[in-house]
Amino acid sequence: MPGFKSDFEDTVALVTGSSRGIGAATARLLGERGADVVVNYNSSADAADTVVDYIRTAEGEGDAIAIQADVRVRDDVDAMVAEAESTFDTVDVLVNNANMSFPFKPFLEQSWAEFSAKFQDELRAAYNCTQATAPAMADQGYGRIVYVSSEAARNPQPTFSAHTTAKAGLNGLARAVATELGGKGIIANVVSPGLVRTEASEPYRAEFDDEVRAQTPLGRIAEPEDAARAIAVFASDDAQFVTGTYTPVNGGLTVE
């Protein structure tokens, strides 16, 4: 694009779980806008490499690397951040997006192990990544953290109790981080998609697709790119005086 100027020049973004779905769309978008992007994945190496190749050939001239790390494991996260800083010098933006599986079972049929695994994994991943990146952000007096939540945290659905509880905890963590780290130049916000057309949502989407579409003022199911655009706002300097917020991305299904 002639005369293109990026929103994210000289910005390094780490997007967890970015080989597919919302994470991949976010990594691509930030790369298109000029960011250097760390594409984190756990098991989908080929998909992560595809995202990296896309960013490297996009007009925004952002660079990218793929790094394998299980974000639930602190040693993996520390090694990933060290590699990111070795390659790009810093991490300016953290997008906590990695998806954690959960059982689609009625609450009364779940064991404590099944129920608790989701929120332990969810919060451990966000905790690990925030703790690993925030000190350097504080040292440079600049950081952007975006937590990808879910509208299920505020509008529970049957069989989603573990997911609802985990995402509600994530929302609380984001508010705590925003409160404690704002004075260090770090802002933290929550982007909360509703139903999104992704591989992860496929097992239950057929049950809700028509109903959600009919009740949504904008008349469709969200695509990953819809969530990515909202994430990009809070990852940018346009949000420099906005922190501790919760933003639904659901086409008006719930009107705030």
C-alpha positions as CSV (number, residue, x, y, z in Angstrom):
1,M,0.0,0.0,0.0
2,P,1.7,3.3,-1.1
3,G,2.4,5.6,1.8
4,F,1.5,2.9,4.4
5,K,2.5,3.8,7.9
6,S,2.1,1.2,10.6
7,D,0.4,1.7,13.9
8,F,2.9,-0.7,15.5
9,E,6.3,0.3,14.1
10,D,9.1,-0.4,16.6
11,T,6.7,-2.5,18.6
12,V,7.3,-6.1,19.7
13,A,4.2,-8.2,20.5
14,L,4.0,-11.6,22.1
15,V,0.7,-13.4,21.3
16,T,0.1,-16.6,23.2
17,G,-1.7,-19.4,21.4
18,S,-1.4,-17.7,18.1
19,S,-1.1,-20.6,15.6
20,R,-4.8,-20.7,15.1
21,G,-8.1,-18.8,15.7
22,I,-8.2,-15.5,17.4
23,G,-4.5,-15.6,18.3
24,A,-3.5,-16.2,14.7
25,A,-5.7,-13.4,13.4
26,T,-4.3,-11.1,16.0
27,A,-0.7,-12.0,15.2
28,R,-1.3,-11.5,11.5
29,L,-3.0,-8.1,12.1
30,L,-0.3,-6.7,14.3
31,G,2.3,-7.9,11.8
32,E,0.4,-6.2,9.0
33,R,0.6,-3.0,11.0
34,G,4.3,-3.3,11.4
35,A,4.8,-5.1,14.7
36,D,7.5,-7.7,15.2
37,V,5.5,-10.7,16.5
38,V,6.3,-13.7,18.6
39,V,3.9,-16.4,17.5
40,N,3.6,-18.8,20.4
41,Y,2.3,-22.3,20.0
42,N,2.2,-25.5,22.0
43,S,1.7,-28.3,19.5
44,S,0.8,-26.7,16.1
45,A,4.2,-26.0,14.7
46,D,3.2,-26.0,11.0
47,A,0.3,-23.7,11.6
48,A,2.6,-21.3,13.6
49,D,5.1,-21.3,10.8
50,T,2.3,-20.4,8.3
51,V,1.4,-17.3,10.5
52,V,5.1,-16.3,10.6
53,D,5.4,-16.6,6.8
54,Y,2.3,-14.5,6.4
55,I,3.6,-11.7,8.6
56,R,7.0,-11.7,6.9
57,T,5.4,-11.1,3.5
58,A,2.8,-8.6,4.7
59,E,3.0,-4.9,3.6
60,G,3.5,-3.7,7.2
61,E,7.1,-5.0,7.2
62,G,6.9,-6.6,10.6
63,D,9.1,-9.6,11.4
64,A,8.0,-12.7,13.2
65,I,9.3,-15.8,14.9
66,A,7.5,-18.9,16.2
67,I,8.4,-20.2,19.6
68,Q,7.0,-23.4,21.2
69,A,6.1,-23.0,24.8
70,D,3.4,-24.5,27.1
71,V,2.4,-21.3,28.8
72,R,1.2,-23.2,31.8
73,V,4.8,-24.1,32.5
74,R,6.9,-21.3,34.0
75,D,10.2,-22.5,32.7
76,D,8.8,-22.7,29.1
77,V,7.5,-19.1,29.4
78,D,10.8,-17.8,30.8
79,A,12.7,-19.4,28.0
80,M,10.2,-18.0,25.4
81,V,10.5,-14.5,26.7
82,A,14.3,-14.8,26.8
83,E,14.3,-15.9,23.2
84,A,11.9,-13.0,22.2
85,E,14.1,-10.5,24.0
86,S,17.3,-11.9,22.4
87,T,15.7,-11.7,18.9
88,F,13.8,-8.4,19.2
89,D,15.4,-6.8,22.4
90,T,12.1,-6.4,24.3
91,V,8.4,-7.3,24.5
92,D,6.1,-4.2,24.4
93,V,2.8,-6.0,24.0
94,L,1.5,-9.2,25.6
95,V,-1.7,-10.8,24.4
96,N,-2.8,-13.5,26.7
97,N,-4.9,-15.6,24.4
98,A,-3.9,-19.3,24.7
99,N,-6.9,-21.5,24.8
100,M,-7.4,-24.0,27.6
101,S,-9.7,-26.9,27.1
102,F,-12.6,-27.7,29.5
103,P,-15.3,-30.4,29.9
104,F,-18.7,-29.7,28.3
105,K,-20.6,-31.3,31.2
106,P,-23.3,-30.2,33.6
107,F,-21.9,-28.8,36.8
108,L,-23.3,-31.6,39.0
109,E,-21.7,-34.2,36.8
110,Q,-18.1,-32.8,37.0
111,S,-15.5,-33.9,39.4
112,W,-13.4,-31.3,41.2
113,A,-10.4,-32.4,39.1
114,E,-12.3,-31.7,35.8
115,F,-13.8,-28.4,37.1
116,S,-10.6,-27.0,38.6
117,A,-8.3,-27.9,35.8
118,K,-9.7,-25.2,33.5
119,F,-9.3,-22.3,35.9
120,Q,-5.9,-23.5,37.2
121,D,-4.6,-23.7,33.6
122,E,-6.2,-20.4,32.6
123,L,-4.9,-18.4,35.5
124,R,-1.5,-20.1,35.6
125,A,-0.9,-19.3,31.9
126,A,-1.9,-15.6,32.4
127,Y,0.1,-15.4,35.6
128,N,3.2,-16.9,34.1
129,C,3.2,-14.7,31.0
130,T,2.4,-11.5,32.9
131,Q,5.1,-12.1,35.5
132,A,7.6,-12.9,32.9
133,T,7.1,-9.8,30.7
134,A,5.9,-7.1,33.1
135,P,9.3,-6.4,34.8
136,A,11.0,-5.4,31.5
137,M,7.9,-3.4,30.6
138,A,8.1,-1.6,33.9
139,D,11.8,-0.9,33.4
140,Q,11.1,0.8,30.1
141,G,8.0,2.5,31.4
142,Y,5.8,1.1,28.7
143,G,3.7,-2.0,28.3
144,R,0.4,-3.2,26.9
145,I,-1.3,-6.3,28.2
146,V,-4.5,-7.6,26.7
147,Y,-6.3,-10.6,28.3
148,V,-8.7,-12.5,25.9
149,S,-11.7,-13.5,28.0
150,S,-15.2,-14.7,27.0
151,E,-18.7,-13.4,27.3
152,A,-19.4,-16.7,29.0
153,A,-17.8,-15.1,32.1
154,R,-20.8,-12.8,32.5
155,N,-23.5,-14.8,30.6
156,P,-23.1,-18.4,31.6
157,Q,-24.4,-21.2,29.4
158,P,-25.2,-24.8,30.5
159,T,-22.2,-27.1,30.5
160,F,-19.8,-24.1,30.5
161,S,-19.3,-23.8,34.3
162,A,-15.6,-24.4,34.3
163,H,-15.1,-22.0,31.4
164,T,-17.2,-19.3,33.1
165,T,-15.4,-19.6,36.4
166,A,-11.9,-19.5,34.7
167,K,-12.7,-16.5,32.6
168,A,-14.2,-14.6,35.5
169,G,-11.0,-15.2,37.4
170,L,-9.0,-13.9,34.4
171,N,-11.1,-10.7,34.4
172,G,-10.2,-10.2,38.0
173,L,-6.5,-10.8,37.4
174,A,-6.6,-8.1,34.6
175,R,-8.2,-5.6,37.0
176,A,-5.5,-6.3,39.6
177,V,-2.7,-6.0,37.1
178,A,-4.1,-2.7,35.8
179,T,-4.4,-1.3,39.3
180,E,-0.9,-2.4,40.5
181,L,1.1,-1.7,37.3
182,G,-0.5,1.4,35.9
183,G,2.1,3.6,37.7
184,K,4.8,1.7,35.9
185,G,3.5,2.6,32.5
186,I,1.7,-0.7,31.9
187,I,-1.9,-0.8,30.9
188,A,-4.0,-3.9,31.0
189,N,-7.4,-4.5,29.5
190,V,-9.8,-7.4,28.8
191,V,-11.3,-8.1,25.3
192,S,-14.2,-10.5,25.7
193,P,-15.5,-12.2,22.5
194,G,-18.8,-13.8,22.3
195,L,-19.3,-16.8,19.9
196,V,-16.5,-16.7,17.3
197,R,-16.2,-18.9,14.3
198,T,-13.0,-20.9,15.2
199,E,-11.8,-24.4,15.3
200,A,-12.0,-24.4,19.1
201,S,-15.7,-23.3,19.1
202,E,-16.7,-25.9,16.5
203,P,-17.8,-28.6,18.9
204,Y,-20.6,-26.5,20.4
205,R,-21.2,-23.8,17.7
206,A,-23.8,-25.8,15.8
207,E,-26.0,-25.8,18.9
208,F,-25.9,-22.0,19.3
209,D,-25.1,-20.6,15.8
210,D,-28.7,-19.9,14.7
211,E,-29.9,-18.6,18.0
212,V,-26.9,-16.2,18.5
213,R,-27.2,-14.9,15.0
214,A,-30.9,-14.2,15.4
215,Q,-30.4,-12.3,18.6
216,T,-27.3,-10.3,17.5
217,P,-28.1,-6.8,16.2
218,L,-25.2,-7.0,13.7
219,G,-26.8,-10.2,12.4
220,R,-23.8,-12.6,12.2
221,I,-21.4,-14.7,14.2
222,A,-18.0,-13.1,14.9
223,E,-14.9,-14.0,12.9
224,P,-11.5,-14.2,14.5
225,E,-10.6,-10.9,12.8
226,D,-13.4,-9.1,14.7
227,A,-11.7,-10.0,18.0
228,A,-8.3,-9.2,16.6
229,R,-9.2,-5.6,15.7
230,A,-10.5,-5.0,19.2
231,I,-7.3,-6.4,20.7
232,A,-5.2,-4.2,18.4
233,V,-6.9,-1.1,19.8
234,F,-5.9,-2.0,23.3
235,A,-2.4,-3.0,22.2
236,S,-1.8,0.4,20.6
237,D,-1.0,3.9,21.8
238,D,-4.6,4.9,21.1
239,A,-5.5,3.2,24.4
240,Q,-2.8,5.0,26.4
241,F,-5.3,6.3,29.0
242,V,-7.5,3.3,29.1
243,T,-6.8,0.5,31.6
244,G,-8.7,-2.0,33.7
245,T,-11.6,-2.1,31.2
246,Y,-13.8,-5.0,29.9
247,T,-14.8,-4.8,26.3
248,P,-17.4,-7.3,24.8
249,V,-16.9,-8.2,21.1
250,N,-20.3,-9.7,20.3
251,G,-22.0,-7.6,17.7
252,G,-24.4,-6.1,20.2
253,L,-25.7,-9.4,21.6
254,T,-25.2,-7.8,25.1
255,V,-25.5,-4.0,25.1
256,E,-23.4,-2.4,27.7
